[in-house]
Amino acid sequence: MIKKLLSLVPAVSLAVAMLASHPVAAAANAATVVGTINGGGTAFMTGGVAAGMKGISSFGIHATLYSDGTASGHLDCVDQMGDSLPGNIFGAVTNWSRNADGTINLQATGKFVAIPGGHPGPVTFTLTITRPGGPGVGGWTLSVGDTTFCVELLVSGQIVERLN
């Protein structure tokens, strides 16, 4: 009987060591999901640097927002041929913040490709969800630095914002 108990000592010791080193404190401080923003469709440029260009953009948004201000996901906006700023701007969502008016900023790092024939160039940009919703209601802006290039109003699709 004692021999059987002694044979269990290494296994019990290993289990105790593993449990003792478990990062409980780190898990308690880990960022938690506080919201998501998802959407896609087409939008009409109504303002910003592109105001009056009557361009249509196709867009896709997926962002998971965390309690520490970080975010994950992807943004993509393609300004279609026919406006004077055609191109594709896309990137990984890295951070988020809420403005005093309740709108949400999604910061992204990615690329801009001018259409036609542009080579991808690095860019950091901010997409602000001005209002979730469907056609005629949902909207967003796209800024690089302090310059807002696009103020967009949805023509099709939707933007869904779920916040905890």
C-alpha positions, 0 to 999 in steps of 0.5 A: 500500500505504501509502495503504491502511495509513493509511486504517486508522489511524482505525479502529485508533485508535478500537478501541484507545481503546475497549479502553483505556477498557473498565471491566475493574476495575469488572467485576472488582469487580461483584457476582456471583450467589450464590444464588436463592430461588423458591417459591409456594403456600399456608401456614398461620399458626402463630405471631407476632402472627397466632398462633391466627388459623388463617389461610391465606396465598397466597405467591410468592417470587422472589429473586436474591442477590448477593455484595455483600448486594443482591438483586433479585426480588419477594415477595407474601403474601396473607392470605386472608379468614377470618383477622383480619389479611387483606391483601396485602403485596408488594414488591421484594426489595432486600437479603438476609442470612444469620442465624447459624442459617443462615436467610436474610432477604429485605428488601423495600420495597413496599405493604400493602393491607388487605382489604377496601377498604384503600388501598395504604400503603408498607411495608418488611418482612423475609421470613425463609426458616426452612426450604426445602421442601414442605408440612409442611416449608418455612416462612417468617416475615414481620416489619415492624421488630422485630415478627414478624406471621406464622410460616408453614408450607407447606400446598401448593407449595414453597420452593427455595433454591439457594446457591453 
